Amino acid sequence: MALPNILSSHYSRALSARAVTESGVSMSKANCYVNIDVEMPHATHIMMMGKEVHIGVALDPSVGTHDASAGVKVNVPEMELQRGTGETNPIQKVHGFFTVEFDKQVAAGLGNLLAGIV
């Protein structure tokens, strides 16, 4: 598949960001870079159907010990498997949450960006 078309690209800093999984692993960072791309699928895409917002956050290395029993085995479409790693179905997924905190100006700008997409 060809790469999606990037309609706009934005970057800023977050006051903090944190990702935590139910399997015991977490990642966080203060004053981190955040990249936000608004993308449209290339004509060859079969999964991406319309505009999408992709948010990338630079976090510190993970801490904690992964408990494999906290995950579930799922089958994903072959095209979603990581190439070059030998990954095969079923793969293990874990639940978790991600939070990001922005200052008021950045949060307002992100809100305006997202409101303009829908």
C-alpha positions as a Markdown table, in Angstrom:
| # | Residue | x | y | z |
|---|---|---|---|---|
| 1 | Met | 0.0 | 0.0 | 0.0 |
| 2 | Ala | 1.1 | 3.5 | -0.6 |
| 3 | Leu | 1.5 | 5.9 | 2.3 |
| 4 | Pro | -1.6 | 8.1 | 3.1 |
| 5 | Asn | -1.8 | 11.6 | 2.0 |
| 6 | Ile | -0.9 | 14.1 | 4.7 |
| 7 | Leu | -3.3 | 17.0 | 4.5 |
| 8 | Ser | -1.7 | 18.9 | 7.4 |
| 9 | Ser | 1.0 | 18.3 | 9.9 |
| 10 | His | 1.3 | 20.0 | 13.3 |
| 11 | Tyr | 3.6 | 19.7 | 16.3 |
| 12 | Ser | 3.8 | 21.1 | 19.8 |
| 13 | Arg | 4.7 | 20.1 | 23.3 |
| 14 | Ala | 2.6 | 18.5 | 26.0 |
| 15 | Leu | 3.0 | 19.2 | 29.6 |
| 16 | Ser | 3.0 | 15.5 | 30.3 |
| 17 | Ala | 2.0 | 12.2 | 28.7 |
| 18 | Arg | 1.5 | 8.7 | 30.2 |
| 19 | Ala | 0.6 | 5.3 | 28.9 |
| 20 | Val | -0.3 | 2.5 | 31.2 |
| 21 | Thr | -1.2 | -1.1 | 30.4 |
| 22 | Glu | -3.1 | -3.7 | 32.5 |
| 23 | Ser | -0.1 | -6.0 | 32.0 |
| 24 | Gly | 2.1 | -3.9 | 34.2 |
| 25 | Val | 4.1 | -1.8 | 31.8 |
| 26 | Ser | 4.0 | 2.0 | 31.6 |
| 27 | Met | 5.7 | 4.9 | 29.7 |
| 28 | Ser | 5.6 | 8.6 | 30.5 |
| 29 | Lys | 7.4 | 11.8 | 29.7 |
| 30 | Ala | 7.1 | 15.4 | 30.8 |
| 31 | Asn | 7.5 | 18.3 | 28.4 |
| 32 | Cys | 7.3 | 15.9 | 25.4 |
| 33 | Tyr | 7.0 | 16.5 | 21.7 |
| 34 | Val | 3.6 | 15.7 | 20.1 |
| 35 | Asn | 3.1 | 15.3 | 16.3 |
| 36 | Ile | -0.3 | 15.5 | 14.8 |
| 37 | Asp | -1.1 | 14.6 | 11.2 |
| 38 | Val | -4.4 | 14.9 | 9.5 |
| 39 | Glu | -4.4 | 12.2 | 6.8 |
| 40 | Met | -6.5 | 10.9 | 3.9 |
| 41 | Pro | -6.1 | 7.4 | 2.5 |
| 42 | His | -4.3 | 6.7 | -0.7 |
| 43 | Ala | -6.6 | 5.1 | -3.3 |
| 44 | Thr | -5.0 | 1.7 | -2.6 |
| 45 | His | -5.9 | 1.7 | 1.1 |
| 46 | Ile | -8.6 | -0.8 | 2.1 |
| 47 | Met | -8.7 | -0.2 | 5.8 |
| 48 | Met | -8.4 | 3.5 | 6.0 |
| 49 | Met | -11.6 | 4.9 | 4.6 |
| 50 | Gly | -11.6 | 8.6 | 5.4 |
| 51 | Lys | -9.8 | 11.4 | 7.2 |
| 52 | Glu | -7.9 | 10.3 | 10.2 |
| 53 | Val | -5.9 | 12.1 | 12.9 |
| 54 | His | -2.7 | 10.4 | 13.8 |
| 55 | Ile | -1.0 | 11.6 | 17.1 |
| 56 | Gly | 2.5 | 10.6 | 17.9 |
| 57 | Val | 4.1 | 11.3 | 21.3 |
| 58 | Ala | 7.7 | 10.8 | 22.2 |
| 59 | Leu | 7.8 | 8.9 | 25.6 |
| 60 | Asp | 10.6 | 7.6 | 27.8 |
| 61 | Pro | 11.5 | 3.9 | 27.7 |
| 62 | Ser | 9.0 | 1.5 | 29.3 |
| 63 | Val | 9.2 | 0.5 | 33.0 |
| 64 | Gly | 7.6 | -2.4 | 34.7 |
| 65 | Thr | 7.4 | -6.1 | 33.9 |
| 66 | His | 4.9 | -7.4 | 31.3 |
| 67 | Asp | 2.5 | -10.0 | 32.6 |
| 68 | Ala | 1.6 | -12.1 | 29.6 |
| 69 | Ser | -1.5 | -13.5 | 31.4 |
| 70 | Ala | -3.0 | -10.0 | 31.4 |
| 71 | Gly | -3.5 | -10.0 | 27.7 |
| 72 | Val | -5.9 | -11.7 | 25.3 |
| 73 | Lys | -5.2 | -13.4 | 22.0 |
| 74 | Val | -6.8 | -11.8 | 18.9 |
| 75 | Asn | -6.6 | -12.3 | 15.2 |
| 76 | Val | -5.9 | -9.2 | 13.2 |
| 77 | Pro | -6.0 | -8.7 | 9.4 |
| 78 | Glu | -2.7 | -10.0 | 7.8 |
| 79 | Met | -1.9 | -6.5 | 6.6 |
| 80 | Glu | -1.7 | -5.2 | 10.2 |
| 81 | Leu | 1.0 | -7.7 | 11.3 |
| 82 | Gln | 4.4 | -6.2 | 11.7 |
| 83 | Arg | 6.5 | -6.9 | 8.7 |
| 84 | Gly | 10.0 | -8.3 | 9.2 |
| 85 | Thr | 9.3 | -9.5 | 12.8 |
| 86 | Gly | 7.8 | -12.9 | 12.1 |
| 87 | Glu | 4.6 | -11.8 | 13.8 |
| 88 | Thr | 1.7 | -14.2 | 13.2 |
| 89 | Asn | -1.9 | -14.6 | 14.3 |
| 90 | Pro | -3.1 | -14.7 | 16.9 |
| 91 | Ile | -1.3 | -11.8 | 18.6 |
| 92 | Gln | -1.5 | -10.7 | 22.2 |
| 93 | Lys | -3.1 | -7.4 | 23.0 |
| 94 | Val | -3.5 | -5.8 | 26.4 |
| 95 | His | -5.8 | -3.0 | 27.5 |
| 96 | Gly | -4.6 | 0.2 | 28.9 |
| 97 | Phe | -5.0 | 4.0 | 28.8 |
| 98 | Phe | -3.2 | 7.0 | 27.5 |
| 99 | Thr | -3.4 | 10.5 | 28.9 |
| 100 | Val | -1.8 | 13.7 | 27.6 |
| 101 | Glu | -1.9 | 17.1 | 29.3 |
| 102 | Phe | -1.6 | 20.3 | 27.2 |
| 103 | Asp | -1.5 | 23.9 | 28.4 |
| 104 | Lys | -4.6 | 25.9 | 27.6 |
| 105 | Gln | -3.4 | 27.5 | 24.3 |
| 106 | Val | -2.2 | 24.1 | 22.8 |
| 107 | Ala | -5.4 | 22.4 | 24.0 |
| 108 | Ala | -7.5 | 25.1 | 22.3 |
| 109 | Gly | -5.6 | 24.8 | 19.1 |
| 110 | Leu | -6.0 | 21.0 | 19.1 |
| 111 | Gly | -9.7 | 21.5 | 19.7 |
| 112 | Asn | -10.0 | 23.8 | 16.7 |
| 113 | Leu | -8.1 | 21.4 | 14.5 |
| 114 | Leu | -10.3 | 18.5 | 15.5 |
| 115 | Ala | -13.5 | 20.5 | 15.1 |
| 116 | Gly | -12.4 | 21.4 | 11.6 |
| 117 | Ile | -12.0 | 17.8 | 10.6 |
| 118 | Val | -15.5 | 16.5 | 11.2 |
